[in-house]
Structure formats: structure tokens, C-alpha cells
Amino acid sequence: MQFIFAVTLICMSIWTASAKVYFEEKFNDDSWEKNWIYSKHPGKEFGKFVRTAGKFFYDEKEDQGIQTSEDARFYALSTKFPAFSSEDKDLVIQFTVKHEQNIDCGGGYVKVFDCSLKPEDLHGETPYRLMFGPDICGPGTKKVHVILNHKDKNHLINKEIRCKDDEYTHAYTLIVTPENKYRVLIDNEEVQSGTLEGDWDILPPKKIKDPEAKKPEDWDDRATIPDPDDTKPEDWDKPEHIPDPAATKPDDWDDEMDGEWEPPMIDNPEYKGEWKPKQIDNPAYKGAWVHPEIDNPEYSPVPDLYKQDEVCGIGFDLWQVKSGTIFDNVLVTDDSEYASKALKNLKEKQEGEKKAKEAKDKEEAEARKATEESTDDVEDEDDDDDNEVENDGPQVEENHDEL
């Protein structure tokens, strides 16, 4: 028993030693301003971030993050860390987003870079290794981006992943594994998974339609055909419109002046439309013709499609119409268990935020009501003053001289 326990401890120690956190930022103090660098790329009017827990929160100290603070601005802020390769290990990217401004249009994603990143020159065309996170613009765009770069070309995921669109904190996690698989989690719960080859058009398809194959000329893919023995009934042909039998010529109708009177036309109740023979099963039907496929000569498997040779930086490069998004808990690691444990208090935090927002909304509603009542009282006092002025005006004595 002691031997098994010792082996277990050794295995746990090896696993702990092999798992690594490459970067983690919780914005607990103002040191982030030294570690994160704003872009100075010309031609853009960049907005600033401020450290805050926002208007409503669960724990003001622990919930501090960096918040977009200016409307209708680009934001470009990034940081670098010691380079690593994801070869033979998971790559885990995780962060939290809180759209407390009830965002209407703007990004909430991060970009991951290699060491070629120059933070002072970060802009929309700066090459990146992957882009991940929520993007919202109106009711039509509420999705999670997962964009991977392969051979200097960006590839969008071909799955639709819906993001959260409320005003509370949500965690977004991307896990890419050496098995060329991936998982996307929101609030520590899986919302999408699959293979890199299957869910991105990174590689050419394995199979293509045979360019030499053609549908045989005698291939009949009609499931039904007109019945050759069916004949049109003799009484079928009827006019679509007929003169209204109930119509009568007006008494004041003058044939010489108005021309010959004709009754108005109405739909013919006996009209049956164009005759067509009934359909019967086609005895020569062979089914839908399927174009044969062949191996694609341009396809070549990539066993390490997952691998990022160099990961060296992470940042925010986005646009927001209405500011107020708070980013926090940025994590780059190869340990998905560590990432999961980092979110152990998330649900408690979300519930705390909801209660705090409800209390704040109630307080603001009461304040508005008090202000409205105060305004009404002032208006009533003004009306009373006006009436007093009218009643206290000079009295004019009326003298009636009797004649």
C-alpha cells in the first residue's frame, strides 16, 4: 500500500513539474502599466484602458481588470513573455470578459503572437498566431472567433460558436492538443470541440471530384414521369374568365355615346387550369447520380498541425463603439487542469455580480423617482406662487355714478 502511494506521489510530482504556466495576468495592481505596452502605430486614434472592478462587482479588490474607457476607439495593447513551443503539449489560452456596458458593437477577443511582435507598432494587420474570443455587433453577430494561422495565412473556424452577450463576467478557454484536436469552453463548460483538419479549411480536402467522371447520357435521375396513358378529359378546356351573368347594362348607358355595352368579366368557377398528365414512378429511375471522388493529389497530411513553433506575446487589438468591457485573468499555459481550477470561483462571482447589479439598479431607480418627485414639488410650488401673485394684485374700485 505504501509502495502504491509512493508511486502516485512520484507521478504527481512528474506531472506537476512538466505542466507549465507561461503567462498569467490578474491586474491586481498598477504594475500592468509597465508590463503592457500601448501601440503608437500612426493613423489610428487608440483608446486607453483603466484598471477597475466596474460599476458592479462581487469582490472589488479581486475583480479588478482593465476596462476600455473611450467610445468609438481602436484599442491596441500587448505584452511579451519568454518564448516557448507548443510541440508535444497542449496550448491553453484563457481570459475573462465582462461587457458591463451592454455592448452593442465591439470585439472582446485576444490575439497570440510570436516573437516578431513589436508592441509599439501593433495594429490590425500585425501577423498573429491565433485569435480567440467573443465578437458582438448588433443582433446578427454574437460569435466566438477561433482563427488559426498556418504558413502565414489566417484560417477561420467553420463552426458557429455563440458567445455570451449579457453584462456579467464570462471565461473563454481554448485548448489545442497534440492530437490535432481542440476544445472551446465558456465558463468552464465545453461548447465546441473537434479536429483542426475537420473544422478549419487549413489543408486541401482529402478527396476531390474526379475530373474525368461524367454522368452517363442514359442516366435517368427522374423519380417520377408523366403517365403516357393518361389523357385530357374532353370537358377540361374552359376559359379562365367569363362575362358576369348577373351584370346588367346601366339604364343611363348610351350605345351611341358610350359604345356597345359589355358585361364585366369574372373568374370562371369551372376553370381547371392547364392540364398535365398525372405522375407515375419512373421504371428507368436509377437514383441521383453521385460524382465519384478520387484522392486529392494536392493533399498531404500534417501530423503536427497543432504545433506553434514560437509563442511569445498576447494582446488586445480591437474596436469598440461603446466602451466599458473589462478584461481579466489572462492565462497562457499547457495545463488545462490548472486553467480549470483558476475558474473555481467563477459561478460565485457571477452570482455576486448579479446581486450587486440588482441592488445598484434598484438604488438608481429610487434616486430617479425621488428626483422626479422633487421636480414635481418645485413645479407645484411655482404654480402656487403664480396664483398668489394673481390674487394679490392691485384692487380696482368700481364707481358707478347714478344717473
DRENVEXFI-733813 format. One record per residue (C-alpha): residue in three letters; z negated, x negated, y negated. Coordinates in nm, 3 decimals, always signed. Layout:
BEGIN
R  numi        z        x        y
R   Ala        Z        X        Y
...
end
This chain:
BEGIN
R  numi        z        x        y
R   Met   +0.000   +0.000   +0.000
R   Gln   -0.089   -0.285   -0.235
R   Phe   +0.242   -0.452   -0.146
R   Ile   +0.443   -0.140   -0.242
R   Phe   +0.251   -0.112   -0.568
R   Ala   +0.319   -0.477   -0.649
R   Val   +0.691   -0.439   -0.577
R   Thr   +0.700   -0.132   -0.801
R   Leu   +0.537   -0.325   -1.084
R   Ile   +0.785   -0.612   -1.042
R   Cys   +1.083   -0.370   -1.052
R   Met   +0.945   -0.201   -1.359
R   Ser   +0.896   -0.538   -1.527
R   Ile   +1.254   -0.642   -1.448
R   Trp   +1.389   -0.310   -1.582
R   Thr   +1.177   -0.338   -1.898
R   Ala   +1.292   -0.694   -1.957
R   Ser   +1.660   -0.604   -1.908
R   Ala   +1.659   -0.297   -2.136
R   Lys   +1.701   -0.386   -2.500
R   Val   +1.683   -0.225   -2.842
R   Tyr   +1.942   -0.392   -3.066
R   Phe   +1.866   -0.200   -3.382
R   Glu   +1.618   +0.064   -3.490
R   Glu   +1.553   +0.206   -3.837
R   Lys   +1.299   +0.475   -3.923
R   Phe   +1.298   +0.426   -4.303
R   Asn   +0.919   +0.411   -4.306
R   Asp   +0.909   +0.210   -4.630
R   Asp   +1.132   +0.081   -4.907
R   Ser   +1.239   -0.228   -4.710
R   Trp   +1.552   -0.036   -4.612
R   Glu   +1.690   -0.108   -4.959
R   Lys   +1.701   -0.478   -4.869
R   Asn   +1.844   -0.429   -4.521
R   Trp   +2.108   -0.168   -4.601
R   Ile   +2.390   -0.255   -4.839
R   Tyr   +2.586   -0.021   -5.065
R   Ser   +2.962   -0.061   -5.080
R   Lys   +3.120   -0.175   -5.404
R   His   +3.474   -0.102   -5.296
R   Pro   +3.685   -0.033   -5.609
R   Gly   +3.833   +0.305   -5.684
R   Lys   +3.551   +0.514   -5.536
R   Glu   +3.257   +0.683   -5.704
R   Phe   +2.984   +0.629   -5.447
R   Gly   +2.664   +0.831   -5.432
R   Lys   +2.314   +0.695   -5.383
R   Phe   +2.057   +0.758   -5.111
R   Val   +1.689   +0.822   -5.183
R   Arg   +1.400   +0.792   -4.936
R   Thr   +1.224   +1.126   -4.893
R   Ala   +1.097   +1.376   -4.638
R   Gly   +1.281   +1.651   -4.823
R   Lys   +1.168   +1.985   -4.961
R   Phe   +1.001   +2.097   -4.638
R   Phe   +0.871   +1.886   -4.351
R   Tyr   +0.625   +1.859   -4.064
R   Asp   +0.469   +1.520   -4.146
R   Glu   +0.562   +1.390   -4.490
R   Lys   +0.497   +1.025   -4.404
R   Glu   +0.664   +1.021   -4.060
R   Asp   +0.957   +1.241   -4.166
R   Gln   +1.080   +1.010   -4.442
R   Gly   +1.452   +0.935   -4.418
R   Ile   +1.733   +0.857   -4.660
R   Gln   +1.891   +1.153   -4.835
R   Thr   +2.225   +1.193   -5.010
R   Ser   +2.137   +1.271   -5.371
R   Glu   +2.458   +1.337   -5.567
R   Asp   +2.707   +1.620   -5.518
R   Ala   +3.078   +1.561   -5.466
R   Arg   +3.045   +1.193   -5.381
R   Phe   +3.157   +0.942   -5.123
R   Tyr   +2.873   +0.757   -4.952
R   Ala   +2.916   +0.409   -4.807
R   Leu   +2.602   +0.234   -4.684
R   Ser   +2.576   -0.003   -4.388
R   Thr   +2.371   -0.275   -4.225
R   Lys   +2.436   -0.555   -3.978
R   Phe   +2.230   -0.690   -3.689
R   Pro   +2.269   -0.966   -3.425
R   Ala   +2.589   -0.915   -3.227
R   Phe   +2.590   -0.802   -2.864
R   Ser   +2.840   -0.693   -2.600
R   Ser   +2.807   -0.373   -2.401
R   Glu   +2.950   -0.536   -2.088
R   Asp   +2.776   -0.413   -1.772
R   Lys   +2.530   -0.198   -1.968
R   Asp   +2.500   +0.138   -2.137
R   Leu   +2.570   +0.173   -2.506
R   Val   +2.341   +0.428   -2.669
R   Ile   +2.382   +0.543   -3.031
R   Gln   +2.125   +0.788   -3.164
R   Phe   +2.012   +0.923   -3.502
R   Thr   +1.876   +1.240   -3.662
R   Val   +2.036   +1.459   -3.927
R   Lys   +1.876   +1.723   -4.146
R   His   +2.115   +1.932   -4.359
R   Glu   +1.835   +2.091   -4.562
R   Gln   +2.080   +2.182   -4.840
R   Asn   +2.253   +2.425   -4.601
R   Ile   +2.564   +2.208   -4.618
R   Asp   +2.898   +2.374   -4.688
R   Cys   +3.131   +2.077   -4.652
R   Gly   +3.047   +1.718   -4.565
R   Gly   +3.003   +1.456   -4.297
R   Gly   +2.683   +1.372   -4.111
R   Tyr   +2.811   +1.100   -3.877
R   Val   +2.767   +0.726   -3.833
R   Lys   +3.019   +0.451   -3.772
R   Val   +2.956   +0.150   -3.549
R   Phe   +3.123   -0.180   -3.639
R   Asp   +3.192   -0.525   -3.503
R   Cys   +3.105   -0.840   -3.698
R   Ser   +3.415   -0.819   -3.916
R   Leu   +3.230   -0.558   -4.125
R   Lys   +3.180   -0.654   -4.489
R   Pro   +2.920   -0.403   -4.611
R   Glu   +3.004   -0.459   -4.980
R   Asp   +3.363   -0.353   -4.910
R   Leu   +3.304   -0.062   -4.673
R   His   +3.548   +0.226   -4.730
R   Gly   +3.738   +0.493   -4.541
R   Glu   +3.997   +0.253   -4.399
R   Thr   +3.747   -0.006   -4.275
R   Pro   +3.803   -0.059   -3.899
R   Tyr   +3.521   +0.060   -3.674
R   Arg   +3.444   +0.057   -3.302
R   Leu   +3.330   +0.415   -3.277
R   Met   +3.241   +0.712   -3.495
R   Phe   +2.989   +0.970   -3.384
R   Gly   +2.809   +1.270   -3.530
R   Pro   +2.841   +1.612   -3.692
R   Asp   +3.104   +1.718   -3.943
R   Ile   +3.095   +2.053   -4.124
R   Cys   +3.342   +2.209   -4.365
R   Gly   +3.339   +2.586   -4.407
R   Pro   +3.321   +2.825   -4.111
R   Gly   +3.619   +2.661   -3.937
R   Thr   +3.486   +2.307   -3.891
R   Lys   +3.148   +2.263   -3.725
R   Lys   +3.200   +1.992   -3.469
R   Val   +3.068   +1.665   -3.334
R   His   +3.308   +1.374   -3.375
R   Val   +3.334   +1.120   -3.096
R   Ile   +3.605   +0.872   -3.191
R   Leu   +3.657   +0.554   -2.989
R   Asn   +3.860   +0.252   -3.092
R   His   +4.077   +0.084   -2.829
R   Lys   +4.311   -0.201   -2.918
R   Asp   +4.265   -0.129   -3.289
R   Lys   +4.364   +0.235   -3.258
R   Asn   +4.122   +0.526   -3.309
R   His   +4.120   +0.798   -3.044
R   Leu   +3.963   +1.141   -3.096
R   Ile   +3.792   +1.318   -2.809
R   Asn   +3.998   +1.610   -2.680
R   Lys   +3.692   +1.828   -2.620
R   Glu   +3.544   +2.064   -2.878
R   Ile   +3.173   +1.995   -2.928
R   Arg   +2.995   +2.228   -3.170
R   Cys   +2.729   +2.078   -3.394
R   Lys   +2.415   +2.239   -3.534
R   Asp   +2.462   +2.400   -3.875
R   Asp   +2.111   +2.504   -3.976
R   Glu   +1.872   +2.336   -4.222
R   Tyr   +1.644   +2.158   -3.976
R   Thr   +1.634   +1.813   -3.816
R   His   +1.860   +1.757   -3.514
R   Ala   +1.912   +1.449   -3.300
R   Tyr   +2.257   +1.332   -3.189
R   Thr   +2.289   +1.091   -2.896
R   Leu   +2.599   +0.924   -2.749
R   Ile   +2.576   +0.734   -2.421
R   Val   +2.873   +0.533   -2.291
R   Thr   +2.828   +0.382   -1.944
R   Pro   +2.992   +0.102   -1.738
R   Glu   +3.128   +0.371   -1.506
R   Asn   +3.364   +0.465   -1.791
R   Lys   +3.170   +0.783   -1.841
R   Tyr   +2.996   +0.933   -2.144
R   Arg   +2.736   +1.189   -2.239
R   Val   +2.674   +1.366   -2.571
R   Leu   +2.328   +1.507   -2.630
R   Ile   +2.197   +1.723   -2.913
R   Asp   +1.819   +1.743   -2.940
R   Asn   +1.788   +1.554   -2.610
R   Glu   +1.993   +1.813   -2.422
R   Glu   +2.338   +1.739   -2.282
R   Val   +2.618   +1.937   -2.448
R   Gln   +2.920   +1.746   -2.314
R   Ser   +3.000   +1.478   -2.057
R   Gly   +3.295   +1.338   -1.868
R   Thr   +3.512   +1.031   -1.832
R   Leu   +3.661   +0.817   -2.104
R   Glu   +4.001   +0.832   -1.942
R   Gly   +3.992   +1.208   -1.889
R   Asp   +3.858   +1.321   -2.228
R   Trp   +4.046   +1.081   -2.456
R   Asp   +4.416   +1.003   -2.470
R   Ile   +4.340   +0.632   -2.477
R   Leu   +4.562   +0.540   -2.183
R   Pro   +4.906   +0.675   -2.092
R   Pro   +4.892   +0.957   -1.833
R   Lys   +4.886   +0.854   -1.468
R   Lys   +5.167   +1.093   -1.384
R   Ile   +5.477   +1.198   -1.576
R   Lys   +5.753   +1.448   -1.506
R   Asp   +6.032   +1.296   -1.300
R   Pro   +6.319   +1.250   -1.548
R   Glu   +6.569   +1.268   -1.261
R   Ala   +6.446   +1.602   -1.132
R   Lys   +6.619   +1.922   -1.237
R   Lys   +6.574   +2.283   -1.138
R   Pro   +6.839   +2.376   -0.877
R   Glu   +7.108   +2.604   -1.010
R   Asp   +7.044   +2.859   -0.734
R   Trp   +6.668   +2.865   -0.801
R   Asp   +6.571   +3.223   -0.877
R   Asp   +6.238   +3.246   -1.060
R   Arg   +6.262   +3.617   -1.143
R   Ala   +5.977   +3.801   -0.972
R   Thr   +6.148   +4.139   -1.018
R   Ile   +6.506   +4.254   -1.074
R   Pro   +6.675   +4.582   -1.179
R   Asp   +6.724   +4.818   -0.883
R   Pro   +7.103   +4.809   -0.814
R   Asp   +7.085   +5.156   -0.654
R   Asp   +6.918   +5.322   -0.949
R   Thr   +7.143   +5.545   -1.163
R   Lys   +7.103   +5.705   -1.502
R   Pro   +7.034   +6.080   -1.489
R   Glu   +7.316   +6.297   -1.625
R   Asp   +7.089   +6.463   -1.883
R   Trp   +6.943   +6.133   -2.008
R   Asp   +7.152   +6.080   -2.319
R   Lys   +7.003   +6.274   -2.606
R   Pro   +7.027   +6.195   -2.979
R   Glu   +6.722   +6.027   -3.132
R   His   +6.721   +6.268   -3.431
R   Ile   +6.827   +6.633   -3.461
R   Pro   +6.852   +6.884   -3.750
R   Asp   +6.524   +7.061   -3.814
R   Pro   +6.578   +7.411   -3.664
R   Ala   +6.300   +7.553   -3.881
R   Ala   +6.458   +7.439   -4.207
R   Thr   +6.634   +7.693   -4.433
R   Lys   +6.858   +7.647   -4.731
R   Pro   +6.667   +7.698   -5.057
R   Asp   +6.751   +8.016   -5.249
R   Asp   +6.848   +7.820   -5.559
R   Trp   +7.088   +7.592   -5.370
R   Asp   +7.434   +7.593   -5.533
R   Asp   +7.701   +7.466   -5.293
R   Glu   +7.942   +7.402   -5.577
R   Met   +7.687   +7.207   -5.779
R   Asp   +7.473   +7.057   -5.502
R   Gly   +7.729   +7.017   -5.225
R   Glu   +7.717   +7.154   -4.877
R   Trp   +7.355   +7.202   -4.765
R   Glu   +7.241   +7.020   -4.452
R   Pro   +6.904   +7.064   -4.284
R   Pro   +6.675   +6.757   -4.278
R   Met   +6.665   +6.550   -3.958
R   Ile   +6.358   +6.530   -3.734
R   Asp   +6.269   +6.326   -3.423
R   Asn   +6.421   +6.476   -3.111
R   Pro   +6.143   +6.564   -2.864
R   Glu   +6.394   +6.529   -2.577
R   Tyr   +6.497   +6.175   -2.674
R   Lys   +6.406   +5.931   -2.394
R   Gly   +6.525   +5.606   -2.543
R   Glu   +6.755   +5.351   -2.390
R   Trp   +6.788   +5.395   -2.015
R   Lys   +6.706   +5.099   -1.798
R   Pro   +6.706   +5.085   -1.421
R   Lys   +6.365   +5.052   -1.259
R   Gln   +6.244   +4.713   -1.143
R   Ile   +6.204   +4.614   -0.778
R   Asp   +6.075   +4.299   -0.609
R   Asn   +6.335   +4.026   -0.605
R   Pro   +6.415   +3.934   -0.245
R   Ala   +6.553   +3.597   -0.362
R   Tyr   +6.244   +3.506   -0.564
R   Lys   +6.127   +3.151   -0.497
R   Gly   +5.838   +3.135   -0.741
R   Ala   +5.803   +2.940   -1.064
R   Trp   +5.978   +2.606   -1.041
R   Val   +5.737   +2.317   -1.083
R   His   +5.876   +1.999   -1.229
R   Pro   +5.797   +1.717   -0.983
R   Glu   +5.586   +1.430   -1.115
R   Ile   +5.600   +1.060   -1.046
R   Asp   +5.370   +0.768   -1.116
R   Asn   +5.392   +0.663   -1.478
R   Pro   +5.525   +0.307   -1.488
R   Glu   +5.352   +0.257   -1.826
R   Tyr   +5.009   +0.348   -1.689
R   Ser   +4.772   +0.071   -1.600
R   Pro   +4.402   +0.134   -1.525
R   Val   +4.142   -0.034   -1.745
R   Pro   +3.825   -0.088   -1.539
R   Asp   +3.618   -0.181   -1.845
R   Leu   +3.742   +0.083   -2.084
R   Tyr   +3.380   +0.145   -2.186
R   Lys   +3.318   -0.214   -2.298
R   Gln   +3.267   -0.310   -2.659
R   Asp   +3.307   -0.687   -2.684
R   Glu   +3.113   -0.704   -3.008
R   Val   +2.879   -0.461   -3.176
R   Cys   +2.728   -0.589   -3.497
R   Gly   +2.673   -0.310   -3.752
R   Ile   +2.619   +0.057   -3.822
R   Gly   +2.659   +0.264   -4.135
R   Phe   +2.739   +0.586   -4.316
R   Asp   +3.089   +0.624   -4.456
R   Leu   +3.132   +0.988   -4.551
R   Trp   +3.199   +1.251   -4.817
R   Gln   +2.975   +1.540   -4.915
R   Val   +3.046   +1.827   -5.153
R   Lys   +2.682   +1.936   -5.167
R   Ser   +2.425   +1.660   -5.124
R   Gly   +2.087   +1.683   -4.953
R   Thr   +2.140   +1.553   -4.598
R   Ile   +1.858   +1.335   -4.462
R   Phe   +1.939   +1.066   -4.206
R   Asp   +1.666   +0.905   -3.998
R   Asn   +1.570   +0.744   -3.666
R   Val   +1.884   +0.532   -3.630
R   Leu   +1.890   +0.362   -3.291
R   Val   +2.127   +0.127   -3.108
R   Thr   +2.016   +0.035   -2.757
R   Asp   +2.124   +0.005   -2.394
R   Asp   +1.825   +0.207   -2.276
R   Ser   +1.886   +0.582   -2.258
R   Glu   +1.527   +0.640   -2.141
R   Tyr   +1.391   +0.467   -2.448
R   Ala   +1.620   +0.682   -2.666
R   Ser   +1.497   +0.997   -2.494
R   Lys   +1.131   +0.905   -2.539
R   Ala   +1.195   +0.833   -2.907
R   Leu   +1.258   +1.208   -2.947
R   Lys   +0.947   +1.328   -2.763
R   Asn   +0.804   +1.493   -3.077
R   Leu   +1.134   +1.645   -3.195
R   Lys   +1.064   +2.006   -3.097
R   Glu   +0.719   +1.990   -3.254
R   Lys   +0.879   +1.851   -3.569
R   Gln   +1.140   +2.128   -3.578
R   Glu   +0.875   +2.398   -3.540
R   Gly   +0.672   +2.236   -3.818
R   Glu   +0.977   +2.231   -4.045
R   Lys   +1.047   +2.598   -3.980
R   Lys   +0.689   +2.695   -4.067
R   Ala   +0.695   +2.476   -4.379
R   Lys   +1.025   +2.627   -4.492
R   Glu   +0.899   +2.982   -4.434
R   Ala   +0.589   +2.907   -4.642
R   Lys   +0.798   +2.747   -4.917
R   Asp   +1.045   +3.038   -4.921
R   Lys   +0.755   +3.283   -4.946
R   Glu   +0.595   +3.086   -5.229
R   Glu   +0.925   +3.070   -5.420
R   Ala   +0.985   +3.444   -5.370
R   Glu   +0.638   +3.526   -5.504
R   Ala   +0.694   +3.296   -5.803
R   Arg   +1.026   +3.467   -5.879
R   Lys   +0.862   +3.808   -5.855
R   Ala   +0.582   +3.700   -6.088
R   Thr   +0.835   +3.565   -6.337
R   Glu   +1.036   +3.887   -6.326
R   Glu   +0.723   +4.098   -6.379
R   Ser   +0.616   +3.875   -6.669
R   Thr   +0.959   +3.911   -6.826
R   Asp   +0.943   +4.290   -6.787
R   Asp   +0.597   +4.295   -6.955
R   Val   +0.726   +4.093   -7.251
R   Glu   +1.023   +4.327   -7.290
R   Asp   +0.790   +4.629   -7.280
R   Glu   +0.569   +4.473   -7.549
R   Asp   +0.875   +4.409   -7.766
R   Asp   +0.977   +4.774   -7.727
R   Asp   +0.625   +4.889   -7.828
R   Asp   +0.634   +4.663   -8.135
R   Asp   +0.969   +4.806   -8.237
R   Asn   +0.831   +5.159   -8.208
R   Glu   +0.526   +5.072   -8.419
R   Val   +0.748   +4.929   -8.692
R   Glu   +0.947   +5.250   -8.699
R   Asn   +0.631   +5.470   -8.713
R   Asp   +0.458   +5.255   -8.977
R   Gly   +0.748   +5.265   -9.222
R   Pro   +0.707   +5.398   -9.581
R   Gln   +0.640   +5.773   -9.601
R   Val   +0.870   +5.962   -9.839
R   Glu   +0.703   +6.257  -10.010
R   Glu   +0.922   +6.556  -10.031
R   Asn   +0.906   +6.756  -10.361
R   His   +1.063   +7.097  -10.359
R   Asp   +1.095   +7.236  -10.714
R   Glu   +1.065   +7.611  -10.701
R   Leu   +1.331   +7.782  -10.898
end
